[in-house]
């Protein structure tokens, strides 16, 4: 004798701290799942009441009280469907990252996360007390175990739930996107399911939260470790899945799963999602992009239009005496193809006035570093003035390679509220530009083909100051991501002088990075909370 059950995975974009807004979204999703999708169960993401990560909001008693009140309001308003809802839960023993199983006004069970991530962007030990017990709840006759996010990466919590009789695991998550993360999740889930002979329903949130992007990727993996259904990436969706309850086990009913997007498409969508949510959730009316005719500003402008629409994007072209004619031509081709509003403001009057003020005391070399940085800062002043007047946020266009070695001007091209490409290496910038052009030819090919230049001095090229980006990005990956030392990197075939130069630039630029705007995180070791190095340090390797 078998019985069928329908579970809905609620892959939602929630806003940290918007407890009432999140509550309304959860109630609406639960009622839609019940009434439109005929669901028996709905599973929401981790900390769905508060959004993730709430950070130091969790230290405020009023915040915790509001979250508790909203949980009980949800409990009273939603009937006739089992709901797995994530929320903070305070007791005399501490504050827990918990989720509750709710049905018809009653809390049938509550689980507290056992493994609290405290690495990279995660600081859960700062707020939460680890749970110590499992939670297995009978839902419509099926013994169901509840596991939260990080607990899946350890074998014991799943094994513990199965030992106590669970035939199915429901797992709420708030797992941020990074390159190759989906493959890592699937490998982990395959291992947990096949080792413990139990299917797992994995629900993840979606959307941007400051520098973090949540990609969704909610899925169902059966007891053999085979993926049965998938909710896709970077989209809100209520995904219904059907299971058949047998006498001794649960059978997942499979449907064709999605084809995994290319790496370039995943990164591009992550940047779109992060930018869109940062602008919309912070209520900026639009964005400004300083467009130079180079590839970084071209890609930034294209992503901005794709994320927000052309009416919320304005391009500012700021030529100087060193701006090549083809740079202006390409910049105008780009803004016309994207059909965005633009303005041309020469920096020459501002620069000349500044030079006049400083000539007697500072300026002796016409194209020296001081003069070059003054040009960048003139552009920064113009962009920020327009930003102040319009309320539009400035998008910094520096990429990860430049940020790593300080090849950007503090208070110049580093100004802005969001550095869209901050975690995107220069070589990946080219890949993303080509990817975007495969969809529609937007970025002029000449921009992609030209040698990169800051155009702050005659005939200037980036490679006058830096190794070729193909070499630089490999060294940066080894040093920053894999944390290899100088000797270890040299042993992989790089010149000692080049490696030492790059490493010295990284250390020398730490103070700049601390003052840079946040950027959308796509790597495991992004600048910011992933990598917390001292500015003042005697260690140079």
Secondary structure, DSSP 8 states (H G I E B T S, - for coil): --EEEEEEEEE----TT-HHHHHHHHHHHHHHHHHTS--SEEE--TTTTT-S--GGGGG-HHHHHHHHHHHHHHHHH--SSEEEEEEEEEETTEEEEEEEEEETTEEEEEEE-SS---STT--GGGT--------EEEETTEEEEEEEGGGGGSHHHHHHHHHTT-SEEEEEE--B--TTHHHHHHHHHHHHHHHHT-EEEEEE-EEEETTEEEEB--EEE-TTS-EEEE--BSS-EEEEEEEEE-SS-EEE----------HHHHHHHHHHHHHHHHHHHTT---EEEE--SSHHHHHHHHHHHHHH-GGGEEEEE---TT--HHHHHHHHHHHHHHT-EEEE--SHHHHHHHHHHHTTTT---TTSHHHHHHHHHHHHHHHHHHHHHH--EEEE---HHHHHHT-S-TTTTT-SSEETTTTS-HHHHHHHHHHHHHHS--S-HHHHHS-----SSTT--GGGTS--HHHHHHHHIIIIIS---HHHHHTTT--HHHHHHHHHHHHHTHHHHHHS--B---STT-SBTTB---SS-S---
